Amino acid sequence: MPDKSFRISRAGADRRPVMLAIAGDSATGKTTVTAGLAAALGPDRCISISADDYHRFDRVERRDKPFTPLHPDCNYIDILEQHLQLLASGRPILKPVYNHSTGRCVRPERIEPNEFIIVHGLLPMYGKLARACFDISVFLDPPEEIRRAWKIQRDTGTRGYSSAQVMAEITAGEAESAEFIHPQRAHADIVVRFAPIPGRSDPPGTPLSAELLLRPTIRQPDLTEVLQPDVTRTIHLRLARDTDGRPVDNLHVHGYRTPEENAVAEKAIWETLGDPHTAAPACLGMVSSEQHSTPLAITQMILLHHLLYGPR
Amino acid sequence: MPDKSFRISRAGADRRPVMLAIAGDSATGKTTVTAGLAAALGPDRCISISADDYHRFDRVERRDKPFTPLHPDCNYIDILEQHLQLLASGRPILKPVYNHSTGRCVRPERIEPNEFIIVHGLLPMYGKLARACFDISVFLDPPEEIRRAWKIQRDTGTRGYSSAQVMAEITAGEAESAEFIHPQRAHADIVVRFAPIPGRSDPPGTPLSAELLLRPTIRQPDLTEVLQPDVTRTIHLRLARDTDGRPVDNLHVHGYRTPEENAVAEKAIWETLGDPHTAAPACLGMVSSEQHSTPLAITQMILLHHLLYGPR
């Protein structure tokens, strides 16, 4: 591979930001994946934006509406699209702000475009012109039972809901999730599924494995060399067919290997996809401030590679 | 003049809104002039926007800033320009909102472009690209002592300041007003000066007269016929030279004539500039819910004429 310092600048000849969409249903890990990437790139080069800030109604106003925040009509979808276009062409925006703790729409904030822009949320890839703004797009697609556990854990914690309220919200959103959120999966360049491996009974605390569909809609990194069995047993790559029959790379990253094996795998991937002259940023793979996950770290390294070195 | 129903639509072949800027220092009558125009056109055809909603800092944040809201740096001037461009091309915006009563920046609101858009405020004509968005531009330029009286009356009333605070604010803003607000006067198609006529001692409550500079930067209505002395003594038109020496029409509308004379003048102007088949809308000329001013009504009729029939 050609020279590629981790601090390589993408903004030289082309001042347009590199833009990444991370879409998925509520509590699928969007902010966790985003946080590691944003920290690795640093606040001087990367901004992240929540598409959920474009909620049209606050929590009280939504009570008598016939839809949930998963519905495009519950969001300023066209204003989001307009703002993505402005950012993609290097212009600032005045972004609305939705406060998840209070459930209220508050004062907007100015966003200056930066070298890298990550847009995560329920519907960032809903519109065709919005999708056209992104250089890379990701859909997070964990099994429903995993997502529900995550959602209950988060929303009863930081967002002040009861378990019963969260379950009611999940039920209320099922039809809209199927109609509006899930179809974005078909437009993603990479689909990520964090899940336990069926049939295994790993002890509690074992990180989830990850399955990544690497679609040929963008130039995916060539991993055939680094993923020989003697290099790593944590990761497997195999050719597969996508749900529509198209060829696709299917990357499995196991969560149950030993820390030593995981370290070997992360090092091999970072040297291939990241910067061989530096160690991988410690922020990659952090599920929380205490818990590290190799499948998450590998996923983020692949995304980082696209952000830093992907063709424009 | 050709057929011109007051309900004539401007949005036929050309879907772009007709846009009017009304600029001027604090308390120069911008919202009063705007209110009558917006009411005459009706909320289904006309929206009005305050450029002061683009204040970057709230009242508390401004305390330790080295400028006042009159300074472009105290406003999202480039976002205002961006939003004017979007509206001018028929696209919606998510507009910031500044609450003048509380002095706080609050939740933004969605603005759909309409047939007519009036943008009033301190700095709507500050930027070149912002000015390019307007079909007609007005600068309100009353004598400073009139403006101060208006400002004290308003700000100690609806905005909750003391007289001393308002005077301090006026003093604090003098240099910035001269540097940033007043230069917009040079870019206006019409300059309006509401003032008493020097040397007269009219009883209290006499409406102010108006002096309008009608610059040839847009096609001004031909008023030579209607303003013959036998038609009206309330209004005079004379050729003059602008401050830079260019020829300009100088229209005087006297505030001290009798109600009967004023009614004749308003009728003559409305039949020429408005719709001869209908009466002038009663909202024109209202200084408050009780007080009518013929100079204000005539000013608004001229602006309404430009909005409805001016070339694009």
Chai-1 contact restraints between the chains, C-beta under 6 A:
chainA,res_idxA,chainB,res_idxB,connection_type,confidence,min_distance_angstrom,max_distance_angstrom,comment,restraint_id
A,I79,B,L94,contact,1.0,0.0,6.0,A-B,restraint_1
A,L94,B,I79,contact,1.0,0.0,6.0,A-B,restraint_2
A,L94,B,P96,contact,1.0,0.0,6.0,A-B,restraint_3
A,P96,B,L94,contact,1.0,0.0,6.0,A-B,restraint_4
A,P96,B,P108,contact,1.0,0.0,6.0,A-B,restraint_5
A,C105,B,R107,contact,1.0,0.0,6.0,A-B,restraint_6
A,R107,B,C105,contact,1.0,0.0,6.0,A-B,restraint_7
A,P108,B,P96,contact,1.0,0.0,6.0,A-B,restraint_8
A,P108,B,P108,contact,1.0,0.0,6.0,A-B,restraint_9
